[in-house]
Amino acid sequence: MGKRSRQRQKNQATGRDDRDSGWGVGYADIVKENKLFEHYYTELGLVPGGEFEQFMDAMREPLPATIRITGYKSHAKEILNCLKEKYFKDIQEVEIDGQKIEAPQPLCWYPDEQAWHTNMSRKIIRKSPLLEKFHQFLVSETESGNISRQEAVSMIPPLLLKIQSHHKILDMCAAPGSKTAQLIEMLHSDMDVPFPEGFVIANDVDNKRCYLLVHQAKRLNSPCIMVVNHDASCIPTLQIESGGKKGVLFYDRILCDVPCSGDGTLRKNIDVWKKWTTSNSLHLHGLQLRIAVRGVEQLAVGGRMVYSTCSLNPIEDEAVIAALLEKSEGALELADGSEDLPGLKWMPGVSAWKLMTKEGQWFADFSEVPVHRHAQIRPTMFPPTDPAKLADMHLERCMRILPHHQNTGGFFVAVLVKKAPMPWNRRYPKLRKDVSSGSAAQTEGSPAASAPTDAPRLPESAVEEEEEEEEEEGPGGEVEEEAPKGASSAQESTAKKDGVCGPPASKKMKLMGYKEDPFVFLTEEDPVFNTIQSFYNMAPDFPKLNVLTRTHDGKKRHLYMVSKELRNVLINNSERMKVINTGVKVWSRNSDGEEFGCAFRLAQEGIYTLQPYIRSRIIRVSVEDIKVLLTQENPYLSKLEEDAHAQAKKLVMGSIVLKYIPNPNNPQEPQCPIQLCGWRGKTSIRAFVPRNERFHYLRLLGVEVFRDKQGAGKGGEKEKKDGVKDGVKDEAGKVAVEEGAAEIKAELDLENGAENGSSEPKK
């Protein structure tokens, strides 16, 4: 080790000692001040007169926590009722340090009271056992996918998309996935339809963040979601088969939530205070415009695209929208969303703005920009100079949310409707050809790179910017179809004459990250279906072709299902795109199950998708039956009520569905259907349900579930090995479930439990 490294380690050790000597020693409080930020936004005049101090005060306050109840599940109303009756009412009575706690309040503009916000801090939560239980409830329900923690303004774009169950949706920059989850929920608004006609393709350029996206989507157990890993600015155009012919996939809805400087997130991302500079928006504008252009290229005529940022800067907001509208030549128009979210306070978009460098120099028009700054400052960053053209754009229809109006973060959103094909796609669309043995793709192309001389072209400065940044960032690999004779040569000569570089040389698509297992669809004749068909008595309309596995060779460990439309996308584009994850698990191999008639047991993740096609192995259970099944590991069949006991006795050993159907004449019981996976043993029965889902269903049944902190230490560690501890009912009818303090993740399945000669099915 070198002398310099040893000295660095010594200094670091000294720093740790200083910090540990007392609370806060060695940590300078982050000063929530940035004079350049204040000067910039004062000059722009985006905040109404007399409100700037309120605006800055709100920016310095912590952001309230916001939760959203998963809207597509049929028991969303039950969760809302549970929140209102069991937690919010009691919280109103809590006093801490002599002050009453303000109960969570619904977001007035979110439909059906499905979103709530609260100012309770972690410090306050620790001071009250009731608030601690409320916090545990939120954590547990979040893990099981019934509640999502999401910033309030982040919920706006999906609502403005006006999604219906048949829509094909693209989320271009999806990670970490809170908006994607919202899109999936809207697609599944009708729980009686296991396979909606629509689907969501969620994309992100960062391979690692794609797995965060998968985690978010997995909580919702949808067969209609696919996660892919591409640069959004050149995401490949996909093909689908329709009527025996292949055609281009155009999306009905596109969410374009682009990377941004994030100055609207100052309330939660405190680092932005010291890092913010006007250079951030100048560097990002080009990328944002390219992503938006790629989005509208893939949008179907008549479709809607929502462009959004968590920045308040017009360079990232109105400037991108204005450039997009100008290039579209009337193919796009801004939609008026003022009536879509009644109760939401927002400021109209602006049609005049200036640009400031980090040195404090202002420019109102591109003609004022010195030549040596043209590489950084582009014409598209300024408002259009033609007053008539500017008026026709209706930039006032853009929506800017300011933090002090409704105690939120800062946000910008605009809704674009496509009226006609983009001008550069009307004449000579491009097709991606095979650029390597392992990848091929089709794309409509970008206006800058391929338009013939008689087709509309981007301004030369935008062409330069796009080409420069493509060389640095993007997976390109675009190979054009043969254009009309003379077009390419004319383009080349024009480019050279004007001093503009031609299109970059074709290159391989960069597919970074882990190598994913293949997605292999089964055939209808696959032998795996023989025992499944007979054991579960599958309905004749069960879509066998939608079942896939993740291996070509060897035994199939898990079987997954996707919707018919996603299967179409996967089969026709396997070489065009990098798929990270798709499908919901419906069966898992159980080596001991073969002796009972079927080698595959049902998986809880896909039970709501699969159950409509299962015609046997179903036991109808009551509320009391579910309580027994979820609080005891291996209850004897005799512990079930008479009706369920009689049904269970008729079934042979193996995987089963435990189904609860609500009774509308008894409003005291849950008014939503419940379906659980289980296992029928020789003399006992058990439910195979992940821990947090157990807690969730018990709460729906009126049983309070809480963590006993005394379970920490050795006992807690033992429970992590043994799975969920048997529920212990006390006199108040509560179920105490001890958990180790270190345990933070829900177990995906129970790991233990031999029962009467049959071990618990293996995954």
RABEL-V177512 format. One record per backbone hydrogen bond with DSSP energy under -0.5 kcal/mol. NH is the residue of the N-H (numbers start at 1). CO is the residue of the C=O. Records with the same first field share a line. If there is no record, write none. Layout:
NH: CO / CO
//
This chain:
6: 2
7: 3
8: 4
9: 5
10: 6
11: 7
12: 8
13: 9
14: 10
15: 11
16: 12
17: 13
18: 14
19: 15
20: 16
21: 17 / 18
22: 19
25: 22
27: 24
28: 26
31: 29
32: 30
33: 31
38: 34
39: 35
40: 36
41: 37
42: 38
43: 39
44: 40
45: 41
46: 41
51: 48
55: 51
56: 52
57: 53
58: 54
59: 55
60: 56
61: 57 / 58
63: 267
65: 118
67: 116
68: 148
69: 114
70: 146
76: 73
79: 75
80: 76
81: 77
82: 78
83: 79
84: 80
85: 81
86: 82
87: 82 / 83
88: 83
89: 84
91: 87
92: 88
93: 90
94: 91
96: 99
99: 96
101: 94
103: 101
105: 117
107: 115
108: 106
110: 107
113: 110
114: 111
116: 67
117: 105
118: 65
125: 121
126: 122
127: 123 / 124
128: 125
132: 128
133: 129
134: 130
135: 131
136: 132
137: 133
138: 134
139: 135
140: 136
141: 137
142: 138
143: 139
144: 140
145: 142
146: 141
147: 141
148: 68
150: 66 / 148
154: 151
155: 151 / 152
156: 153
159: 155
160: 156
161: 157 / 158
162: 158 / 159
167: 164
169: 167 / 199
170: 253
171: 201
172: 170 / 255
174: 171 / 203
177: 174
181: 177
182: 178
183: 179
184: 180
185: 181
186: 182
187: 183
188: 184
189: 186
191: 189
193: 190
194: 192
198: 165
199: 167
200: 224
201: 169
202: 200 / 226
203: 171 / 201
204: 228
207: 205
210: 206
211: 207 / 208
212: 208
213: 209
214: 210
215: 211
216: 212
217: 213
218: 214
219: 215 / 216
220: 217
221: 218
225: 222
226: 200
227: 581
228: 202 / 226
229: 578
230: 228
232: 230
234: 231
235: 232
237: 442
240: 247
242: 245
245: 242
247: 240
249: 238
250: 248
251: 298
252: 168
253: 168
254: 304
255: 170
256: 254 / 306
257: 255
258: 256 / 308
264: 310
265: 262
266: 263
268: 265
269: 265
270: 268
272: 269
273: 270
274: 271
275: 271
276: 272
280: 277
282: 278
283: 279
284: 280
285: 281
286: 282
288: 284
289: 285
290: 286
291: 287
292: 288
293: 289
294: 290
295: 291
296: 292
297: 293
298: 294 / 295
299: 295 / 296
300: 251
302: 418
303: 300
304: 252
305: 416
306: 254
307: 305 / 414
308: 256
309: 412
316: 313
317: 313
319: 314
321: 317
322: 318
323: 319
324: 320
325: 321
326: 322
327: 323
328: 324
329: 325 / 326
330: 325
331: 328
333: 417
335: 415
337: 335
340: 337
341: 337
344: 341
347: 400
349: 396 / 398
355: 363
357: 361
360: 357
363: 355
368: 365
369: 366
373: 370
374: 371
376: 373
377: 373
378: 376
381: 378
382: 379
387: 385
390: 386
391: 387
392: 388
393: 389
394: 390 / 391
395: 390
397: 394
398: 395
399: 413
400: 347
401: 399 / 411
402: 400
405: 402
406: 402
407: 403
408: 403
410: 264
411: 401
412: 309
413: 399
414: 307
416: 305 / 414
417: 333
418: 303
419: 331 / 417
420: 331
425: 422
426: 422 / 423
427: 423
428: 424
430: 444
435: 439
436: 439
440: 575
442: 237
449: 446
450: 446
451: 447
455: 452
462: 459
463: 459
464: 460
465: 461
466: 462
467: 463
468: 464
469: 465
470: 466
471: 467
472: 468
473: 469
474: 469
476: 474
487: 484
488: 484
490: 486
491: 487
492: 488
493: 489
494: 490
495: 491
496: 492
497: 493
498: 494
499: 496
500: 495
511: 509
512: 510
516: 514
520: 518 / 549
521: 519
522: 547
526: 523
529: 526
530: 527
531: 527
532: 528
533: 529
534: 530
535: 531
536: 532
537: 533
538: 533
539: 613
542: 539
544: 542
546: 543
547: 544
548: 560
549: 520
557: 555
559: 587
560: 548
561: 584
562: 546
563: 223
567: 563
568: 564
569: 565
570: 566
571: 567
572: 568
573: 569 / 570
574: 570
576: 573
577: 573
579: 577
580: 227 / 578
581: 227
583: 225
584: 561
586: 559
587: 559
588: 601
589: 557
590: 599
593: 590
594: 590 / 591
595: 592
596: 593
597: 593 / 594
598: 593
601: 588
603: 586
606: 585 / 603
607: 604
610: 606
611: 607
613: 610
614: 611
615: 536 / 537
616: 536
619: 657
620: 618
621: 659
626: 622
627: 623
628: 624
629: 625
630: 626
631: 627
632: 628
635: 685
637: 683
639: 636
640: 637
645: 641
646: 642
647: 643
648: 644
649: 645
650: 646 / 647
651: 648
654: 680
656: 678
657: 617
658: 676
659: 619 / 657
660: 674
661: 659
662: 660
664: 662
666: 663
669: 666
674: 660
676: 658
678: 656
679: 686
680: 654
681: 679 / 684
685: 635
686: 679
687: 629
688: 677
689: 687
691: 747
694: 690
695: 691
696: 692
697: 693
698: 694
699: 695
700: 696
701: 697
702: 699
703: 698
704: 702
706: 735
708: 737
709: 707
711: 708
712: 709
715: 712
717: 713
718: 714
719: 715
720: 716
721: 717 / 718
722: 718
723: 719
727: 631
728: 736
729: 727
730: 734
733: 730
735: 704
736: 728 / 734
737: 706 / 735
738: 736
739: 708
740: 716
743: 740
755: 758
758: 755
//
